[in-house]
Amino acid sequence: MILYNLIKMITTGLLASFYSFSVKFIDDMPKGPCIFVANHKSILDPIALIDALDRRVFFLASKDLYKIPILNLILNALETIPIKKNSADVSALKKAIKMLDDGRSIALFPEGGISLDKGVKKIYKGAMYLSYKSGFPIVPVGISGTDVVLPIGEYLPHSGKISVTVGKSIYPDLSLKKAELLENMKNAVVNALNDLTSFHSK
């Protein structure tokens, strides 16, 4: 918790000092645990998400990131949940459900990694499954401008504006069969993320 708060304090100060960083909430946030999902265009996105939210979130992160020296220490210290890419990692999902049941909120990037697509097109259903199993809502978050400030493959930031828009919660309709529920929530998340990321360009 100390490291998380330290990272939040430092990065919030940096974004406020050197960039235009704005946060907008479309609706009231759920008071209980929830599953935050966001589009992913830059390695800055986790920082933008942390700085935009007024609560601690626990990320699901690709196991590949744990192979990077120093970063793996930071991920472990932040209690990030490692998850296999391109597969149904049951163990990671069980850990995430346990955290939700314990009152903690989860955050993940359902595209499975940084995407170069203009909009959100393909996402994995891990977040939908977590919502289905736990009953807690998904909160879509649109992040804009991070790909301009720090494009993929670059490590020196450019000037620019970063905007974060937190959308309306998407609740699981537990009266539906599992497959239908997951598909409906997946479509709702894709539509919400695309609406939220286009919000600042209107």
C-alpha positions, -999 to +999 in steps of 0.1 A: +000+000+000+029+024+008+045+018-027+011+022-044+004+055-026+040+067-033+036+060-071+003+077-071+016+108-053+047+111-076+030+105-109-001+126-101+023+155-094+043+149-126+011+147-147-003+179-131+030+198-136+040+188-171+008+177-189-028+185-191-044+157-171-082+156-168-106+132-153-144+130-159-169+108-142-201+101-163-219+086-133-215+079-096-190+052-088-201+020-072-194+020-034-184-016-033-158-036-052-158-034-090-138-044-121-123-015-139-116-021-176-098+003-199-085+006-234-047+002-238-026+024-261+006+031-240+026+019-211+014+051-194-022+037-192-018+020-158-005+052-143-033+072-158-058+048-143-042+048-109-041+086-108-077+090-120-093+068-094-098+076-057-095+040-046-068+013-046-070-011-075-052-044-080-041-051-116-041-082-136-009-082-156+007-104-182+031-130-168+056-118-195+061-086-176+074-105-146+104-115-167+116-079-168+142-071-140+131-045-114+096-044-130+089-078-115+098-065-081+074-036-084+046-058-097+050-082-068+051-053-043+019-039-058+002-073-054-005-075-091-020-108-103+000-124-130-021-139-158-012-159-189-019-143-222-042-158-248-055-184-224-081-189-197-059-187-167-082-202-141-057-197-112-054-160-119-091-155-122-097-173-089-073-150-072-091-120-087-125-133-075-111-138-040-098-101-040-133-089-051-150-110-024-126-095+001-137-060-009-109-050-033-113-036-068-097-051-098-083-033-129-073-048-163-069-041-199-092-065-218-075-061-251-047-083-237-019-058-244-012-024-261-033-021-292-025-001-323-061-002-336-079+031-337-107+019-316-113-011-293-122-040-315-113-073-298-113-080-261-110-111-240-139-121-217-119-123-184-135-092-169-170-104-179-163-138-163-151-120-131-184-100-130-204-131-137-188-152-109-187-124-083-218-104-092-198-071-090-201-045-119-177-037-146-167+000-148-154+010-183-127+037-184-117+055-216-081+068-217-071+093-244-038+110-252-013+086-236-004+072-270+006+108-280+025+115-248+043+082-248+038+061-280+045+024-281+083+017-285+093+051-271+106+059-236+109+097-237+076+115-233+062+141-256+040+171-247+003+164-249-030+161-231-042+130-212-079+125-205-096+098-185-133+093-187-150+069-162-182+055-176-214+040-163-212+007-145-222-024-164-239-049-141-242-087-149-277-099-157-275-131-137-309-143-151-292-150-184-273-182-193-235-178-189-226-177-226-253-151-234-243-130-203-206-130-212-213-121-248-238-093-239-213-078-214-184-081-239-204-061-265-214-035-239-178-030-228-165-026-263-192-001-271-186+018-238-149+020-243-152+033-279-178+059-267-156+070-238-124+073-259-142+094-286-158+116-259-129+141-259-127+143-297-163+155-300 
